[in-house]
Amino acid sequence: MERALLVTAVFYGDAQGLSSENRSSELFELARTAGASVADRIICNFNKLTPNLYVGCGKAEEIKALAQKYNIDTVIFNNELSPTQQRNLEELTGVKVLDRTQLIMDIFARHARSKEGKIQVELAQLQYLLPRLSGKGIMLSRLGGGIGTRGPGEQKLEVDRRTIRARIAKLKTELSDLSQHRRTLRKKRHDAGVPLISLVGYTNAGKSTLMNALTASEQVVAGSLFTTLDSLSRALVLPNSQKVVLSDTVGFLYHLPHNLIEAFKATLEEIKEASLLIHVLDVSNSELGEHNDSVRQVLTELGAIDKPIITALNKIDKLEDKSCLARFKGDFPHAVAISAKNKENLDMLLSLILEYLPMHLEKNKLFIPKGHMRLIDMIYKEGRVEKIDYRDNGVYIEAFLPQMVLNKLTNILEKTISRL
């Protein structure tokens, strides 16, 4: 296990986003998720970054001393470093230096299980590496895997660029094919009139736990960041018997690296196509306001911010004082306080879904003649029956049905169904 020193550098006057202490705590969780043993962590406050070391010379020397004191293997910055800054810091400290983006991509690589997830992670890694090749022959020699692991040196950089560009093009083609498959599935679902509901939220907010609680699925749940990378969809039957698809995907993060958002857009298209979003927010976290802002920022980038959104104020089981819930409900639109872990107030969440889910079923009055009784089962399975009346010559039904199901019924009966 690598021993790590964590460095969080914060500019004076930067009042946006998480506090410096919470940024440091989040970096600690990221490092722990990546498998590092954190020996120490420090917070640096300064007026402006320096082009050669990012931090000042004095702070860089302090980092070097701490690395020697604790026998550090890796120094991890909670900032994005330039190739020059990274190389200079490595030469000064004598140990490997990573920035936040590299750390997150390493976690993504660990957790990707599906073919699509692995392609997206590799694409993000290569897109991050490509603009950093210039002057980075030494850097390539210490990469843990992928292209250039033996250190090609400066004379092979142009070859490496062509190789990486070719690999990126191939990965994009494969991702496009997988995206086309997703679009086909979405079209079938849309034609069938089955709405899609997407869970969104900050990483570790409890989306997977809520997915399991609502659909009786067995999604992996862990108290670490980015447990879920690969998109997961499950059927959910609402209290009014309407069928929907519930989708869960990668969690968001404060300043989630842009190239990761770009690489995962194929997966995140599920969010764009959703009829309703459920924003799962950890109400026990002191930074829930900043987490909310981070999620809304990503939704804006995806073009999904104007969709109907329900806020599930999760983890109320971790609150010692629940008097704050009334205020939180007022702060966030269409909010309901729940505990996905204890399955508390899930009925209230489902009622809210029914209230804000755009109606995809149309009410139809049908008469099913004798000889076509098997269609009754189809109507019950695919729609929501409001009224049924058995008569001598057939069955009269009033039911909410997707348009595609109604078309199928009409075709089967060859216009013998009389719409009343």
C-alpha positions as CSV (number, residue, x, y, z in Angstrom):
1,M,0.0,0.0,0.0
2,E,1.4,3.4,-1.0
3,R,2.0,5.9,1.7
4,A,0.7,9.2,0.6
5,L,1.0,12.9,1.6
6,L,-2.0,15.0,0.7
7,V,-1.7,18.6,-0.3
8,T,-4.7,20.9,-0.6
9,A,-3.8,24.3,-2.0
10,V,-6.4,27.1,-1.7
11,F,-6.2,30.6,-3.0
12,Y,-7.1,33.5,-0.6
13,G,-10.4,35.0,-1.5
14,D,-11.7,31.8,-3.1
15,A,-15.1,31.6,-1.5
16,Q,-16.7,29.3,-4.0
17,G,-17.3,25.6,-3.5
18,L,-16.2,23.5,-0.5
19,S,-14.3,24.9,2.4
20,S,-10.6,24.2,2.5
21,E,-11.0,21.7,5.3
22,N,-13.8,19.8,3.5
23,R,-11.7,19.8,0.3
24,S,-8.9,18.2,2.3
25,S,-11.3,15.7,3.7
26,E,-12.7,14.8,0.3
27,L,-9.1,14.4,-1.0
28,F,-8.5,12.0,1.9
29,E,-11.6,9.9,0.9
30,L,-10.4,9.9,-2.7
31,A,-7.0,8.7,-1.7
32,R,-8.4,6.1,0.7
33,T,-10.7,4.8,-2.1
34,A,-7.7,4.5,-4.4
35,G,-6.0,2.3,-1.9
36,A,-3.5,4.7,-0.4
37,S,-2.4,4.9,3.2
38,V,-2.5,8.6,4.2
39,A,0.4,9.5,6.4
40,D,-0.4,13.2,6.6
41,R,-2.3,16.0,4.9
42,I,-1.7,19.7,4.8
43,I,-3.6,22.8,3.6
44,C,-1.7,25.6,1.9
45,N,-3.3,29.1,1.6
46,F,-1.6,31.5,-0.7
47,N,-2.4,34.5,-3.0
48,K,-1.4,33.0,-6.4
49,L,0.2,29.9,-7.8
50,T,3.8,29.8,-9.0
51,P,4.4,28.6,-12.6
52,N,7.2,26.2,-11.7
53,L,6.0,24.5,-8.5
54,Y,2.4,25.6,-8.2
55,V,3.0,26.4,-4.5
56,G,5.8,28.7,-3.2
57,C,9.4,27.5,-2.7
58,G,9.0,27.5,1.1
59,K,5.9,25.3,1.0
60,A,7.6,23.0,-1.6
61,E,10.5,22.5,0.8
62,E,8.1,21.7,3.6
63,I,6.4,19.1,1.4
64,K,9.8,17.6,0.7
65,A,10.7,17.5,4.4
66,L,7.4,15.8,5.2
67,A,7.9,13.3,2.4
68,Q,11.2,12.3,3.9
69,K,9.9,12.3,7.5
70,Y,7.1,9.9,6.7
71,N,8.8,7.9,4.1
72,I,6.2,8.9,1.5
73,D,5.7,7.1,-1.8
74,T,3.3,9.6,-3.4
75,V,2.4,13.2,-2.9
76,I,-1.1,13.9,-4.1
77,F,-2.3,17.5,-4.8
78,N,-5.9,18.5,-4.6
79,N,-5.4,20.7,-7.7
80,E,-4.6,20.2,-11.4
81,L,-0.8,20.5,-12.0
82,S,0.9,21.4,-15.3
83,P,3.4,18.9,-16.6
84,T,6.2,21.3,-15.7
85,Q,5.0,21.7,-12.1
86,Q,4.6,18.0,-11.7
87,R,8.0,17.2,-13.0
88,N,9.7,20.0,-10.9
89,L,7.9,18.8,-7.7
90,E,9.0,15.2,-8.4
91,E,12.6,16.3,-8.9
92,L,12.5,18.3,-5.7
93,T,10.8,15.7,-3.4
94,G,12.3,12.6,-5.0
95,V,8.9,10.9,-5.0
96,K,5.9,10.4,-7.4
97,V,3.6,13.4,-7.6
98,L,0.0,13.1,-8.7
99,D,-2.8,15.7,-9.1
100,R,-6.5,15.3,-8.3
101,T,-7.5,14.4,-11.9
102,Q,-5.0,11.5,-12.0
103,L,-6.2,10.3,-8.7
104,I,-9.9,10.3,-9.8
105,M,-9.1,8.6,-13.0
106,D,-7.2,5.9,-11.1
107,I,-10.4,5.3,-9.0
108,F,-12.5,5.2,-12.1
109,A,-10.1,2.6,-13.6
110,R,-10.4,0.5,-10.5
111,H,-14.2,0.5,-10.5
112,A,-15.0,0.2,-14.2
113,R,-16.5,-3.3,-14.8
114,S,-18.4,-3.1,-18.1
115,K,-16.8,-2.8,-21.5
116,E,-18.3,0.6,-21.9
117,G,-17.0,1.8,-18.5
118,K,-13.5,0.6,-19.3
119,I,-13.5,2.3,-22.7
120,Q,-14.7,5.6,-21.1
121,V,-12.0,5.5,-18.5
122,E,-9.2,4.7,-21.0
123,L,-10.4,7.5,-23.3
124,A,-10.4,10.0,-20.4
125,Q,-6.8,8.9,-19.4
126,L,-5.5,9.3,-23.0
127,Q,-7.2,12.6,-23.5
128,Y,-5.6,13.8,-20.3
129,L,-2.2,12.5,-21.3
130,L,-2.0,13.7,-24.9
131,P,-1.6,17.5,-24.3
132,R,1.0,16.7,-21.6
133,L,3.4,14.7,-23.8
134,S,5.6,17.7,-24.8
135,G,8.7,17.6,-22.6
136,K,7.3,14.6,-20.7
137,G,9.4,11.7,-21.9
138,I,10.6,11.1,-18.3
139,M,7.0,11.2,-17.0
140,L,6.0,8.4,-19.4
141,S,8.6,6.1,-18.0
142,R,6.7,5.9,-14.7
143,L,3.2,5.3,-15.9
144,G,1.7,2.2,-14.2
145,G,0.1,0.9,-17.4
146,G,-1.0,1.7,-20.9
147,I,1.0,3.5,-23.6
148,G,4.6,4.4,-23.0
149,T,5.3,2.4,-19.9
150,R,8.9,1.8,-20.8
151,G,9.7,5.6,-21.2
152,P,10.0,6.3,-24.9
153,G,12.0,9.5,-24.4
154,E,11.8,12.7,-26.3
155,Q,12.8,11.3,-29.7
156,K,9.6,9.1,-29.8
157,L,7.1,11.7,-28.7
158,E,5.7,12.3,-32.2
159,V,5.2,8.5,-32.6
160,D,3.5,8.4,-29.2
161,R,1.2,11.3,-30.2
162,R,0.2,9.4,-33.4
163,T,-0.3,6.2,-31.4
164,I,-2.4,7.9,-28.8
165,R,-4.5,9.8,-31.3
166,A,-5.2,6.6,-33.2
167,R,-6.2,4.8,-30.0
168,I,-8.4,7.7,-29.0
169,A,-10.1,7.6,-32.4
170,K,-10.7,3.8,-32.1
171,L,-12.1,4.2,-28.6
172,K,-14.5,6.9,-29.7
173,T,-15.7,4.7,-32.5
174,E,-16.3,1.8,-30.1
175,L,-18.1,4.2,-27.7
176,S,-20.2,5.5,-30.6
177,D,-21.3,2.0,-31.4
178,L,-22.3,1.3,-27.8
179,S,-24.1,4.7,-27.7
180,Q,-26.1,3.7,-30.8
181,H,-27.1,0.5,-29.0
182,R,-28.2,2.6,-26.0
183,R,-30.2,4.9,-28.3
184,T,-31.9,1.9,-29.9
185,L,-32.9,0.6,-26.4
186,R,-34.1,4.1,-25.4
187,K,-36.2,4.3,-28.6
188,K,-37.9,1.0,-27.8
189,R,-38.6,2.1,-24.3
190,H,-39.9,5.4,-25.5
191,D,-42.1,3.8,-28.1
192,A,-43.5,1.5,-25.5
193,G,-44.4,4.5,-23.4
194,V,-42.2,3.5,-20.4
195,P,-40.8,6.6,-18.7
196,L,-37.2,6.8,-17.5
197,I,-36.3,8.2,-14.1
198,S,-32.7,8.9,-13.4
199,L,-31.0,9.0,-10.0
200,V,-28.4,11.8,-9.8
201,G,-26.3,13.1,-6.9
202,Y,-23.0,13.7,-5.3
203,T,-20.8,10.6,-5.0
204,N,-21.6,8.6,-1.8
205,A,-24.9,10.3,-1.4
206,G,-26.7,7.0,-1.3
207,K,-28.0,6.6,-4.8
208,S,-27.2,2.8,-5.0
209,T,-28.8,2.2,-1.6
210,L,-31.9,4.0,-2.9
211,M,-31.9,2.0,-6.1
212,N,-31.7,-1.3,-4.1
213,A,-34.5,-0.1,-1.7
214,L,-36.9,0.8,-4.5
215,T,-36.3,-2.0,-6.9
216,A,-35.0,-4.9,-4.7
217,S,-31.9,-5.0,-6.8
218,E,-28.4,-5.9,-5.4
219,Q,-26.3,-3.0,-6.6
220,V,-22.9,-2.9,-4.7
221,V,-23.0,-0.4,-1.9
222,A,-19.8,0.7,-0.1
223,G,-18.9,3.7,2.1
224,S,-16.4,4.9,-0.5
225,L,-16.4,7.3,-3.5
226,F,-17.4,6.3,-7.0
227,T,-18.6,2.8,-6.2
228,T,-21.0,3.0,-9.1
229,L,-19.5,3.8,-12.6
230,D,-21.4,1.6,-14.9
231,S,-25.0,2.6,-15.7
232,L,-27.6,0.4,-14.1
233,S,-31.3,0.3,-15.0
234,R,-34.1,-1.6,-13.2
235,A,-37.9,-1.8,-13.6
236,L,-40.0,-0.1,-11.0
237,V,-43.8,-0.3,-10.6
238,L,-45.3,2.8,-9.0
239,P,-48.2,2.7,-6.6
240,N,-50.7,3.3,-9.4
241,S,-49.3,0.2,-11.3
242,Q,-47.5,2.4,-13.8
243,K,-44.2,0.9,-15.0
244,V,-41.1,3.0,-15.2
245,V,-37.4,2.4,-15.6
246,L,-35.1,3.6,-12.8
247,S,-31.5,4.4,-13.8
248,D,-28.4,4.9,-11.6
249,T,-25.0,6.0,-12.9
250,V,-21.8,7.7,-11.8
251,G,-21.9,10.2,-8.9
252,F,-20.8,13.7,-9.3
253,L,-18.0,15.6,-7.5
254,Y,-16.9,19.1,-6.8
255,H,-15.0,20.2,-9.9
256,L,-15.4,16.8,-11.6
257,P,-12.6,16.8,-14.3
258,H,-14.1,18.0,-17.6
259,N,-12.5,15.2,-19.6
260,L,-14.2,12.7,-17.4
261,I,-17.6,14.3,-18.0
262,E,-16.8,14.3,-21.8
263,A,-15.8,10.6,-21.7
264,F,-18.8,9.6,-19.7
265,K,-21.3,11.6,-21.7
266,A,-22.5,8.4,-23.5
267,T,-23.5,7.0,-20.2
268,L,-24.8,10.3,-18.8
269,E,-27.1,10.6,-21.8
270,E,-29.5,8.5,-19.7
271,I,-29.9,11.6,-17.6
272,K,-30.7,13.8,-20.7
273,E,-33.3,11.4,-21.8
274,A,-35.0,11.0,-18.4
275,S,-38.6,12.2,-17.9
276,L,-37.8,12.9,-14.2
277,L,-34.6,13.3,-12.1
278,I,-34.3,12.3,-8.5
279,H,-31.5,14.3,-6.9
280,V,-30.2,12.2,-3.9
281,L,-28.7,14.6,-1.4
282,D,-26.9,13.6,1.8
283,V,-28.7,15.7,4.3
284,S,-26.2,14.7,7.1
285,N,-23.3,16.3,5.2
286,S,-22.4,19.8,6.4
287,E,-21.5,20.7,2.8
288,L,-24.9,19.7,1.3
289,G,-25.4,23.2,-0.2
290,E,-22.1,23.0,-2.1
291,H,-22.9,19.4,-3.1
292,N,-26.2,20.6,-4.5
293,D,-24.4,23.3,-6.5
294,S,-21.9,20.9,-7.9
295,V,-24.6,18.5,-9.1
296,R,-26.6,21.4,-10.7
297,Q,-23.4,22.5,-12.4
298,V,-22.9,19.1,-14.1
299,L,-26.6,18.9,-15.0
300,T,-26.2,22.3,-16.7
301,E,-23.2,21.0,-18.7
302,L,-25.3,18.0,-19.7
303,G,-28.3,20.2,-20.8
304,A,-30.6,18.5,-18.2
305,I,-31.0,21.3,-15.7
306,D,-34.5,22.2,-16.9
307,K,-36.0,18.7,-16.3
308,P,-38.4,18.0,-13.5
309,I,-36.3,17.4,-10.4
310,I,-37.3,15.8,-7.0
311,T,-34.8,16.2,-4.2
312,A,-34.5,13.1,-1.9
313,L,-33.0,14.4,1.3
314,N,-31.3,11.1,2.2
315,K,-29.6,9.7,5.4
316,I,-32.0,11.3,7.9
317,D,-31.1,8.2,10.0
318,K,-27.7,9.9,10.6
319,L,-29.2,13.1,11.9
320,E,-29.2,13.6,15.7
321,D,-31.4,16.7,15.4
322,K,-34.1,16.5,12.8
323,S,-35.5,19.9,13.4
324,C,-33.4,21.2,10.4
325,L,-35.4,19.1,8.0
326,A,-38.2,21.6,7.7
327,R,-35.7,24.3,6.7
328,F,-34.0,22.0,4.2
329,K,-37.4,21.1,2.6
330,G,-37.9,24.8,2.0
331,D,-34.4,25.3,0.6
332,F,-34.8,22.6,-2.1
333,P,-37.6,22.2,-4.5
334,H,-40.0,19.3,-4.4
335,A,-38.1,17.8,-1.4
336,V,-38.8,14.7,0.7
337,A,-36.8,13.5,3.7
338,I,-35.9,9.8,3.5
339,S,-33.6,7.1,4.7
340,A,-32.8,4.7,1.9
341,K,-30.8,2.5,4.3
342,N,-33.8,2.1,6.6
343,K,-36.4,2.4,3.8
344,E,-38.0,5.3,5.7
345,N,-40.5,7.6,3.9
346,L,-40.1,5.8,0.6
347,D,-43.9,5.8,0.2
348,M,-43.7,9.6,0.3
349,L,-41.0,9.6,-2.4
350,L,-43.1,7.4,-4.6
351,S,-46.1,9.7,-4.2
352,L,-44.0,12.6,-5.2
353,I,-42.8,10.7,-8.3
354,L,-46.4,10.2,-9.3
355,E,-47.1,13.9,-8.8
356,Y,-44.3,15.2,-10.9
357,L,-43.8,12.4,-13.5
358,P,-45.1,13.6,-16.8
359,M,-48.0,11.4,-17.9
360,H,-47.0,8.9,-20.6
361,L,-50.1,6.8,-20.6
362,E,-53.3,7.7,-22.4
363,K,-56.7,6.7,-21.1
364,N,-58.6,4.4,-23.6
365,K,-62.0,2.8,-23.6
366,L,-61.9,-0.6,-25.2
367,F,-64.2,-3.5,-26.0
368,I,-62.5,-6.9,-26.3
369,P,-64.8,-9.4,-28.2
370,K,-64.9,-13.0,-27.2
371,G,-62.1,-15.0,-28.8
372,H,-59.5,-12.4,-27.8
373,M,-59.5,-12.9,-24.1
374,R,-55.7,-13.3,-24.1
375,L,-55.5,-9.6,-24.7
376,I,-56.9,-8.9,-21.3
377,D,-53.6,-10.2,-19.8
378,M,-51.6,-7.9,-22.1
379,I,-53.7,-4.9,-21.0
380,Y,-53.1,-5.7,-17.3
381,K,-49.4,-6.3,-17.9
382,E,-48.6,-3.2,-20.0
383,G,-51.1,-0.7,-18.7
384,R,-53.2,0.4,-15.8
385,V,-56.8,-0.8,-15.7
386,E,-59.3,1.7,-14.2
387,K,-62.6,-0.2,-14.9
388,I,-63.5,-3.6,-16.3
389,D,-67.0,-5.0,-17.1
390,Y,-67.6,-8.5,-18.3
391,R,-70.5,-8.8,-20.8
392,D,-72.1,-11.5,-22.7
393,N,-70.3,-10.8,-26.0
394,G,-67.0,-9.6,-24.6
395,V,-65.2,-7.3,-22.0
396,Y,-65.5,-3.6,-21.7
397,I,-62.3,-2.0,-20.3
398,E,-61.2,1.5,-19.4
399,A,-57.4,1.6,-19.1
400,F,-54.3,3.8,-19.3
401,L,-52.1,2.4,-22.1
402,P,-49.0,3.4,-23.9
403,Q,-49.6,4.3,-27.5
404,M,-47.5,1.4,-28.8
405,V,-49.5,-1.2,-26.8
406,L,-52.7,0.3,-28.2
407,N,-51.4,0.0,-31.7
408,K,-50.4,-3.6,-31.0
409,L,-53.9,-4.4,-29.8
410,T,-55.4,-2.8,-32.8
411,N,-53.3,-4.8,-35.2
412,I,-54.0,-8.1,-33.5
413,L,-57.7,-7.5,-33.6
414,E,-57.6,-6.2,-37.1
415,K,-60.0,-3.3,-36.3
416,T,-62.4,-5.6,-34.4
417,I,-61.8,-3.5,-31.2
418,S,-64.3,-0.8,-31.0
419,R,-63.1,2.3,-29.3
420,L,-66.0,3.8,-27.4
